[in-house]
Amino acid sequence: MSRSHVVLAVLLTAGAAALAVTGTLDVAHAVVLAAVAFVTSLVSRAVGPRETGWPRPPAEARPGARKDLSELGWAAFTRDGRVTERVLRRVRAIAARRLAAHGVLWDGLLHPDLSGWGHGPHDADDHHARAEALLGRELLADLTTRRSLSPRTLETWFSALDRLVEAPDAPRSHR
């Protein structure tokens, strides 16, 4: 007998006693009524559908879900407060997509030369120069080097990339 069965039996007994004491039913009928209610409850639980409880949450990992956001928050900065390389790679990829929307081709990767710019060596200088006009010389230099950055510098990157969306054709000459 489970805990819920015991609680039910106690409640039915108390109800039967209340019916008998108040004179609503005689003692025999009150006891029979409580016994029938208890047996009906047992039978309905045994025969009826089982309670399955709360459904389990979905196990699939959706991109951008809470786990990804939490992981990104923990992985954004190093112990000394600098921005991690993982975040810098993601921001460079965003920059490459935003520049591509303006016809500037960059693979978003770091190369010692201009090999990631344009369709090839014949127009790499042109694409690099157009990116410099859109972002500014200093920001483009930051984007294309491996030096570690402060969160403030990353914020200036985001501001500049947002400006590419808000005013796409406005060239930048200062930071």
Secondary structure, DSSP 8 states (H G I E B T S, - for coil): --HHHHHHHHHHHHHHHHHHHHTSS-HHHHHHHHHHHHHHHHHHHHHS-----S-----S--TTSHHHHHHHHHHSB-TTS-B-HHHHHHHHHHHHHHHHTTT--B-S---SSSTTBSSSTTTHHHHHHHHHHHH-HHHHHHHTS-----HHHHHHHHHHHHHHHHSTT------
